[in-house]
């Protein structure tokens, strides 16, 4: 059997995986048979009932405007709120369902 040299390039592979459903990515570093997944993403946001999200991107630093449909609002009586995927990879606020304005009186 011959001597086989393993180069750094053979030892470590970098792969980018794109998730087309929410435009996020993960970098996977593979060391021969061991891979480490590193992701700079927050958990996926659920669209609030009777509301919308300005984007479904969940990368660190993403700013999402959460809006209620016409005739609906959040329990704090606002119709929009802005949340951010912070450096700790958590959303700085929670997304609640919108309620009908007639129920909030």
Secondary structure, DSSP 4 states (H G I P E B T S, - for coil): -------HHHHEEEEEEEETTTTEEEEEEEETTEEEEE--BPPPPPPPTTEEES----BTT-EEEEEEPTTEE-TTS-SEEEEEB-TTSSBSS-----EEGGG--
